[in-house]
């Protein structure tokens, strides 16, 4: 049973570990530099998602951020 056409992900996760590490680190650095135009806080959780694929330590931070966002969403 199909619920509709499958969509292409907005931010696809690279297949190689080295590329995931590079993209994740780049996004986290961009999130830290969020005071600059275009770069912003949105890059930090996205970088953690990329790194959480391979590293246990980042999975923990990802879960913490997810629970924080869910609580914030429910509050509003």
MODELLER restraints for C-alpha pairs under 7 A, 6 or more apart:
rsr = mdl.restraints
at = mdl.atoms
rsr.add(forms.Gaussian(group=physical.xy_distance, feature=features.Distance(at['CA:13:A'], at['CA:20:A']), mean=6.93, stdev=0.5))
rsr.add(forms.Gaussian(group=physical.xy_distance, feature=features.Distance(at['CA:13:A'], at['CA:50:A']), mean=6.69, stdev=0.5))
rsr.add(forms.Gaussian(group=physical.xy_distance, feature=features.Distance(at['CA:14:A'], at['CA:20:A']), mean=5.67, stdev=0.5))
rsr.add(forms.Gaussian(group=physical.xy_distance, feature=features.Distance(at['CA:20:A'], at['CA:50:A']), mean=5.89, stdev=0.5))
rsr.add(forms.Gaussian(group=physical.xy_distance, feature=features.Distance(at['CA:20:A'], at['CA:51:A']), mean=6.57, stdev=0.5))
rsr.add(forms.Gaussian(group=physical.xy_distance, feature=features.Distance(at['CA:21:A'], at['CA:51:A']), mean=6.08, stdev=0.5))
rsr.add(forms.Gaussian(group=physical.xy_distance, feature=features.Distance(at['CA:24:A'], at['CA:47:A']), mean=4.10, stdev=0.5))
rsr.add(forms.Gaussian(group=physical.xy_distance, feature=features.Distance(at['CA:24:A'], at['CA:48:A']), mean=6.46, stdev=0.5))
rsr.add(forms.Gaussian(group=physical.xy_distance, feature=features.Distance(at['CA:24:A'], at['CA:50:A']), mean=5.04, stdev=0.5))
rsr.add(forms.Gaussian(group=physical.xy_distance, feature=features.Distance(at['CA:24:A'], at['CA:51:A']), mean=5.46, stdev=0.5))
rsr.add(forms.Gaussian(group=physical.xy_distance, feature=features.Distance(at['CA:25:A'], at['CA:47:A']), mean=6.40, stdev=0.5))
rsr.add(forms.Gaussian(group=physical.xy_distance, feature=features.Distance(at['CA:27:A'], at['CA:43:A']), mean=5.14, stdev=0.5))
rsr.add(forms.Gaussian(group=physical.xy_distance, feature=features.Distance(at['CA:27:A'], at['CA:44:A']), mean=6.12, stdev=0.5))
rsr.add(forms.Gaussian(group=physical.xy_distance, feature=features.Distance(at['CA:27:A'], at['CA:46:A']), mean=6.89, stdev=0.5))
rsr.add(forms.Gaussian(group=physical.xy_distance, feature=features.Distance(at['CA:27:A'], at['CA:47:A']), mean=4.76, stdev=0.5))
rsr.add(forms.Gaussian(group=physical.xy_distance, feature=features.Distance(at['CA:28:A'], at['CA:43:A']), mean=6.12, stdev=0.5))
rsr.add(forms.Gaussian(group=physical.xy_distance, feature=features.Distance(at['CA:28:A'], at['CA:44:A']), mean=4.66, stdev=0.5))
rsr.add(forms.Gaussian(group=physical.xy_distance, feature=features.Distance(at['CA:28:A'], at['CA:47:A']), mean=5.09, stdev=0.5))
rsr.add(forms.Gaussian(group=physical.xy_distance, feature=features.Distance(at['CA:30:A'], at['CA:39:A']), mean=5.63, stdev=0.5))
rsr.add(forms.Gaussian(group=physical.xy_distance, feature=features.Distance(at['CA:30:A'], at['CA:40:A']), mean=6.83, stdev=0.5))
rsr.add(forms.Gaussian(group=physical.xy_distance, feature=features.Distance(at['CA:30:A'], at['CA:43:A']), mean=6.24, stdev=0.5))
rsr.add(forms.Gaussian(group=physical.xy_distance, feature=features.Distance(at['CA:31:A'], at['CA:39:A']), mean=6.37, stdev=0.5))
rsr.add(forms.Gaussian(group=physical.xy_distance, feature=features.Distance(at['CA:31:A'], at['CA:40:A']), mean=5.22, stdev=0.5))
rsr.add(forms.Gaussian(group=physical.xy_distance, feature=features.Distance(at['CA:31:A'], at['CA:41:A']), mean=4.85, stdev=0.5))
rsr.add(forms.Gaussian(group=physical.xy_distance, feature=features.Distance(at['CA:31:A'], at['CA:42:A']), mean=6.68, stdev=0.5))
rsr.add(forms.Gaussian(group=physical.xy_distance, feature=features.Distance(at['CA:31:A'], at['CA:43:A']), mean=4.69, stdev=0.5))
rsr.add(forms.Gaussian(group=physical.xy_distance, feature=features.Distance(at['CA:31:A'], at['CA:44:A']), mean=4.54, stdev=0.5))
rsr.add(forms.Gaussian(group=physical.xy_distance, feature=features.Distance(at['CA:33:A'], at['CA:39:A']), mean=6.58, stdev=0.5))
rsr.add(forms.Gaussian(group=physical.xy_distance, feature=features.Distance(at['CA:34:A'], at['CA:40:A']), mean=3.98, stdev=0.5))
rsr.add(forms.Gaussian(group=physical.xy_distance, feature=features.Distance(at['CA:34:A'], at['CA:41:A']), mean=5.68, stdev=0.5))
rsr.add(forms.Gaussian(group=physical.xy_distance, feature=features.Distance(at['CA:48:A'], at['CA:58:A']), mean=6.07, stdev=0.5))
rsr.add(forms.Gaussian(group=physical.xy_distance, feature=features.Distance(at['CA:48:A'], at['CA:62:A']), mean=6.01, stdev=0.5))
rsr.add(forms.Gaussian(group=physical.xy_distance, feature=features.Distance(at['CA:49:A'], at['CA:62:A']), mean=6.49, stdev=0.5))
rsr.add(forms.Gaussian(group=physical.xy_distance, feature=features.Distance(at['CA:51:A'], at['CA:58:A']), mean=6.19, stdev=0.5))
rsr.add(forms.Gaussian(group=physical.xy_distance, feature=features.Distance(at['CA:52:A'], at['CA:58:A']), mean=4.79, stdev=0.5))
rsr.add(forms.Gaussian(group=physical.xy_distance, feature=features.Distance(at['CA:52:A'], at['CA:59:A']), mean=4.58, stdev=0.5))
